């Protein structure tokens, strides 16, 4: 049940984060920007997963 609440919130925050990166770092090369986005997204996903594993 909580997945129906958490997943859209996380997806929306990730979309806002993508817009922020694209606006804030327009001079960054495309592969570097994509790697930056993936790394930060993966770290956030791991932290959220660990939070749910140990908090419940």
N, C-alpha and C positions, 0 to 999 in steps of 0.2 A: 504493500500500500504506500509506504513512504517513498518507494521508487517513483511513483507517479507524481510526487511533489518535487523530489530532489532532482530528477533528470532534466525537466524543463528549466529549472532554476540554474543548474550548472551549464546547460546549453546556452541559455541567455547570457550568463556571465562570460562564457567563452566567446560568444559573438561580440559582446561589448569589448572584450580584451583584444580580439582581432582588429576591430575598428580602431582601437587606441593605438595598436602597434602600427597599423598601416598609415595612420595620420601622423603619429609622433616620429616615426623613422622612415620617411619617404626616400631618403638617400641611401638606405641600406640595400645592398644587392639582394636579388630575389632568393638565391639559395640560402644566404645567411639569414635572411628574414624568416624563411620557411623553417630553417633549423631552430631558430630562436623560438618561434611559435610552438613547434612540436615539443621542444625541451621543456618549456614552461608549462605547456598543457599536460605533458606526461607527469611532471613533478606534482602539479596540482591534483591530477587524478590519483596518484599514489597516496598523497596526503589525505585526500577525502576518503579513499578506500581504507587506509589505516585507521582513520578516525572512526569509521563505522564498525570496523572489526573490533576495536578495543573499547569503544564507548558503549557497546550494546552487551 
